[in-house]
Structures are given as C-alpha cells and as structure tokens.
Amino acid sequence: MRRRGERARLLCEGARRRYQLVGAALLGYALLPLALGFLSLLGWEITSLLGGNTTPGDPSPTWQGAAGLLSALLSGALPFWWLRRQLGLAPVWRRTPLPAGVWRRFGGRCLVLLGLNTLATAAAEALAGLLRGWGLAPISPDFSLTGGAPALFLLLTAVAAAPLVEEYAFRGVLLRALAPCGRRFAIVVSALLFALAHGNLPQGLPAFVIGLYLGYLADQTGSPLYTAALHLLNNAVALALPLLEGGWALLYLLVTAGAAAVAAVLYGGRLFCREVALPPNDPAVPREWRWPALLRSPAIWLALGYYLLGFILSTLP
C-alpha cells in the first residue's frame, strides 16, 4: 500500500510539470505561425525590393501558398518535438508493430471516420445557423481549389502536411504526454485541444469528434502513422467534395451519414457499452490531478485563452 501511494505521489508531482510543458507547447503551436507569417511578409518585401519593385504590395498567391505550407510543417513539428524531448518520450515515427488485423479493418474505420465527420459537420452548420440568427457570423477558412500553384500548395498543406503534423502533435506526442495521468483523460483532452486549435466553430466541432475517434485508434494501435493515413483520406475527401456536382455531393452525404448511423449502433454496442473504446484511467492517479490540476496550470490557461479568443473573433460579424 505504501509503495502504491509513493507511485501516486510521483505521478501527481509529474502531472504538474507535464501540464506546464503541454501549455508551453500549445502556445508555441499558436504563436509560431504568427512569427513565420511576419518573416514571410518580410521576405516578400526584401525579394521584391531586390528585384527592383519599389512598391511590393501584397504577397503573390504562390508565395502565400508556399509560406502556408512551410508554416504548417514547422509550427506543429517544432513545439511538439520540444515537448517530446522535455518529457523523454520515444520518437514518434519509429517502427511500431501493429496489432494483428489492424489494416484489414482500415477501410471500415475510414468509412466510420468519414461518417462521423459528416454528422459533426452537419451539427456544426446547424449551430452556426443558430448563431447567425442571433447576429453572429461564424466563418471557417476557404479551402476551395482555384487552380495553378496556389491550388497545389493548398493540396499539399491540407492533404499531406496537416494530417502528418497534426497526428504527430496531438496523437503522437500530446496523447502520450498525458497518458500517465489517465488514458481516457488523455484521449478527451487531446481531442478538445485539437478542436480548439482549429480556431473556429465550423471546423472545431468536427475536429473534436474525429479527435476522439483518432485518439482511441492511436491508443489501440500505438502508431500515429495509422491515424495519419485515416486523417489524410478524410481531408482529401473533404477537399474534393466541393468539386462534385450537386447530385453526387448529396449522394455522398446520404451514404456517409447512413454509414455513420450504422457504425454508431455497431460500435456503440460492441465498444462503448463494454467501456473499451475509451480505456480506463489509472486508479493510482487521484481524480483531482486530472481536470482540477490541468485547469490550475497557468500555461494551459494562456493557451486556452488564446484559442478561445480565436473562436470568439471568428464568430463576430
């Protein structure tokens, strides 16, 4: 009993430091794009002046696309690489043996993910419509493909860079950083922070739902590469959907919504009712060292304040 109490004390003391480091990494994830954006504008001004253009104006779409791709790669990779080193976690992309049969279930899990994303997006749009009725104007970034180099950079950012970096950050590092405080707790918190990091309601609600699902799969498989593949396909479908004609888009929505409803029944009966979808927290870690301790961390509150401010500003008319 004394040994178990000592282990709990050490875990609790480590939790305080973990939350501070996690908050610092989240602040880096939020603020680094601002610094990179400033450097991008400065680079555009310098190259324009060197090219003889005394009135550079706004950066070209190609320049903005390239800067956005670089920012997506660095802003997620650097803060969470630092967090991984500070906590002494194993490398994220190392080769990890996957459970038997995990790839055989990949297609079904991809369909479940697409269905969940569709339903969550519909719920977010309904909530956004309600807010518009109150005079607010929730907006989300424009990911329409317009052709040329900007479309190529958008495709590389949304379909390749974002899934890899976000899975590295939220399921590869953050999930494992919080796991000693409770596996279920880690899945929920990483999904919540993943949603807040999107900075707007139309993206945030679907991000929370798929973050829970991807967090569960990352916990079960032990590999963020598996969830990155699912995330990549989800983003590719979301980016391609506006290109479909109305009839095909409606058919896709009906099929995925129906698949999600069936999956919810099957997974609800098989997984959630058995309480294996979200694994239990370690009973050796006191309850007060999860949410209460997390919300007493100044670094966490700074990060949450920044992200919540983004949510509020994105809804103002």
C-alpha positions in Angstrom: 0.0 0.0 0.0 2.9 2.4 0.8 4.6 1.6 -2.5 1.3 2.3 -4.4 0.9 5.6 -2.5 4.5 6.6 -3.3 3.9 5.9 -7.0 0.8 8.0 -7.0 2.7 10.9 -5.3 5.4 10.8 -8.0 2.8 10.6 -10.8 0.9 13.6 -9.3 4.1 15.7 -9.0 5.0 14.8 -12.6 1.5 15.8 -13.7 2.0 19.5 -12.7 5.2 19.7 -14.8 3.6 17.9 -17.7 0.7 20.4 -17.8 3.1 23.3 -17.8 5.1 21.8 -20.6 2.0 20.9 -22.6 0.7 24.5 -22.2 4.0 25.9 -23.4 4.0 23.6 -26.5 0.4 24.7 -27.3 1.4 28.4 -27.0 4.2 27.7 -29.4 1.8 25.9 -31.8 -0.4 29.0 -31.7 2.2 31.8 -31.8 4.8 30.3 -34.2 2.6 30.8 -37.3 2.4 34.5 -36.4 6.2 34.8 -36.3 6.5 32.8 -39.5 3.9 35.0 -41.2 5.8 38.1 -40.2 9.0 36.5 -41.7 7.1 35.6 -44.8 6.0 39.2 -45.3 9.5 40.5 -44.6 10.9 38.0 -47.1 8.4 39.1 -49.7 9.3 42.8 -49.2 13.1 42.1 -49.4 12.9 39.9 -52.5 10.6 42.5 -54.2 13.0 45.3 -53.4 16.0 43.3 -54.6 14.0 42.7 -57.8 13.6 46.4 -58.4 9.9 46.7 -57.3 9.7 49.7 -55.0 6.0 49.0 -54.2 5.8 45.3 -53.4 2.2 45.2 -52.3 0.6 42.0 -51.0 2.5 38.7 -51.5 1.5 36.7 -54.5 -0.8 33.7 -54.1 2.1 31.4 -54.9 4.2 33.0 -52.2 1.4 32.8 -49.7 0.8 29.1 -50.5 4.5 28.2 -50.1 4.6 30.2 -46.8 1.5 28.4 -45.6 2.9 25.0 -46.3 6.2 25.8 -44.5 4.2 27.2 -41.6 2.0 24.2 -41.3 5.1 21.9 -41.2 7.2 24.0 -38.7 4.5 25.3 -36.4 3.3 21.8 -35.4 6.6 19.9 -35.6 8.9 22.2 -33.6 6.9 22.9 -30.4 5.8 19.2 -30.0 9.3 17.9 -30.9 10.5 20.1 -28.0 7.7 18.7 -25.7 8.7 15.2 -26.6 12.4 15.9 -25.8 11.5 17.6 -22.5 9.4 14.6 -21.3 11.8 12.0 -22.6 9.2 10.3 -24.9 10.3 7.8 -27.5 10.5 9.0 -31.1 7.0 9.2 -32.7 7.7 7.9 -36.1 9.7 4.8 -35.0 8.6 1.5 -36.5 6.0 0.0 -34.1 4.4 -3.4 -34.6 0.7 -3.0 -35.1 -1.9 -5.4 -33.6 -2.9 -8.3 -35.9 -5.6 -7.5 -38.5 -5.5 -3.7 -37.9 -5.0 -3.0 -41.6 -7.9 -5.3 -42.6 -10.2 -3.0 -40.6 -8.7 0.1 -42.2 -11.5 0.5 -44.8 -14.3 0.2 -42.3 -12.6 2.6 -39.9 -12.1 5.1 -42.7 -15.9 4.9 -43.5 -16.7 5.4 -39.8 -14.4 8.5 -39.7 -16.0 10.0 -42.9 -19.5 9.4 -41.4 -18.6 10.9 -38.1 -17.1 13.9 -39.8 -20.2 14.3 -42.0 -22.6 14.2 -39.0 -20.4 16.5 -36.9 -20.1 19.0 -39.8 -23.9 19.0 -40.2 -24.3 19.7 -36.4 -21.7 22.5 -36.6 -23.5 24.1 -39.6 -26.8 23.9 -37.7 -25.3 25.5 -34.7 -23.6 28.1 -36.9 -27.0 28.9 -38.5 -28.5 29.4 -35.0 -25.7 31.8 -34.2 -26.3 33.7 -37.4 -29.9 34.2 -36.3 -28.5 36.0 -33.3 -26.5 38.4 -35.4 -23.2 36.5 -35.3 -21.2 35.2 -38.3 -19.2 32.0 -37.7 -16.7 31.6 -40.5 -14.1 29.0 -41.5 -11.1 29.2 -43.8 -11.6 28.9 -47.6 -10.2 25.7 -48.9 -11.6 25.9 -52.5 -9.2 24.8 -55.2 -8.7 27.6 -57.8 -6.0 26.0 -60.0 -2.3 26.7 -60.6 0.4 26.8 -58.0 -1.8 28.1 -55.1 -4.0 25.0 -55.5 -1.0 22.7 -55.5 0.3 24.3 -52.2 -3.2 24.1 -50.7 -3.4 20.4 -51.7 0.0 19.7 -50.2 -0.9 21.6 -47.0 -4.4 20.2 -46.3 -3.9 16.6 -47.6 -0.3 15.9 -46.7 1.3 18.3 -44.3 -1.7 18.9 -42.0 -2.5 15.3 -41.3 1.1 14.3 -40.7 1.9 17.3 -38.4 -1.4 17.2 -36.5 -1.1 13.4 -35.9 2.5 13.9 -34.8 1.5 16.7 -32.4 -1.9 15.6 -31.0 -1.9 11.8 -31.2 1.9 11.2 -31.4 3.2 13.5 -28.6 0.3 15.1 -26.7 -1.6 11.9 -26.2 1.4 10.1 -24.9 2.4 13.1 -22.8 -0.9 13.0 -21.0 -1.3 9.2 -20.8 0.4 8.8 -17.4 -2.4 10.9 -16.0 -5.0 8.6 -17.4 -5.5 7.1 -20.9 -9.2 8.1 -21.1 -8.3 11.6 -19.8 -5.5 11.9 -22.4 -7.9 11.0 -25.3 -10.5 13.5 -24.3 -8.1 16.4 -23.5 -6.1 15.8 -26.8 -9.3 15.9 -28.8 -10.5 19.0 -27.0 -7.2 20.8 -27.6 -7.2 19.6 -31.2 -10.6 21.2 -31.7 -9.7 24.5 -30.1 -6.5 24.7 -32.2 -8.7 24.9 -35.3 -9.9 28.3 -34.1 -13.5 28.3 -35.4 -16.8 26.5 -34.8 -17.4 25.0 -38.3 -14.0 23.2 -38.1 -13.8 22.9 -34.3 -16.8 20.6 -33.6 -15.9 18.0 -36.3 -12.3 18.2 -35.1 -13.4 17.2 -31.6 -15.5 14.3 -32.8 -12.8 12.9 -35.1 -10.1 13.7 -32.5 -11.9 11.4 -30.0 -12.0 8.6 -32.6 -8.4 9.0 -33.8 -7.2 9.2 -30.2 -8.9 5.9 -29.5 -7.3 4.3 -32.5 -3.9 5.8 -31.7 -4.2 4.4 -28.2 -5.2 1.0 -29.5 -2.6 0.7 -32.3 0.2 2.7 -30.7 1.0 4.2 -34.1 0.2 7.8 -35.3 1.1 6.7 -38.8 -2.1 4.6 -38.8 -4.3 7.6 -37.8 -2.3 9.9 -40.1 -3.4 7.6 -43.1 -7.0 7.9 -41.9 -6.7 11.7 -41.4 -5.2 12.1 -44.9 -8.1 10.3 -46.6 -10.6 12.3 -44.5 -9.0 15.6 -45.6 -8.7 14.5 -49.2 -12.5 13.7 -49.3 -13.4 17.0 -47.6 -11.3 18.9 -50.1 -12.7 17.1 -53.1 -16.3 17.3 -52.0 -17.0 20.9 -53.2 -15.7 19.9 -56.6 -18.5 17.3 -57.0 -21.7 18.3 -58.7 -24.8 18.7 -56.5 -26.3 15.3 -57.1 -23.0 13.4 -56.4 -22.4 15.5 -53.3 -25.9 14.8 -52.0 -25.3 11.0 -52.6 -22.0 11.2 -50.7 -23.7 12.9 -47.8 -26.5 10.3 -47.7 -24.1 7.3 -47.9 -21.7 8.6 -45.3 -24.4 9.7 -42.9 -26.1 6.3 -43.2 -22.8 4.6 -42.7 -22.2 6.7 -39.6 -25.6 5.8 -38.2 -25.0 2.1 -38.7 -21.4 2.4 -37.3 -22.7 4.2 -34.3 -25.1 1.4 -33.5 -22.5 -1.3 -34.1 -19.6 0.4 -32.3 -21.9 1.6 -29.5 -23.0 -1.9 -28.8 -19.6 -3.5 -29.2 -17.2 -0.9 -27.8 -18.7 1.9 -25.8 -21.2 -0.3 -23.8 -18.2 -2.5 -22.8 -16.1 0.6 -22.0 -13.2 -0.3 -24.1 -13.5 2.5 -26.6 -12.1 4.9 -24.1 -9.7 2.9 -21.9 -10.0 3.4 -18.1 -7.8 5.8 -16.2 -5.1 4.6 -13.9 -6.7 4.3 -10.4 -3.4 5.1 -8.8 -3.7 8.7 -10.1 -6.1 10.7 -7.9 -9.0 12.3 -9.7 -8.1 15.8 -8.6 -4.8 15.5 -10.5 -6.6 15.3 -13.9 -9.0 18.1 -14.7 -8.6 20.2 -11.5 -4.8 20.1 -11.8 -4.9 20.7 -15.6 -7.1 23.8 -15.1 -4.8 25.2 -12.4 -1.9 25.4 -14.8 -1.1 29.0 -15.9 0.4 27.8 -19.2 -2.7 25.8 -20.0 -4.9 28.8 -19.3 -2.8 31.1 -21.5 -3.1 28.6 -24.4 -6.8 28.1 -23.8 -7.3 31.9 -23.6 -5.6 32.4 -27.0 -7.6 29.6 -28.7 -10.9 30.7 -27.2 -10.2 34.3 -28.3 -9.8 32.9 -31.8 -13.1 31.1 -31.6 -14.9 34.3 -30.4 -13.3 36.5 -33.1 -14.3 34.0 -35.8 -17.9 34.3 -34.9 -18.1 38.2 -34.7 -19.8 39.9 -37.7 
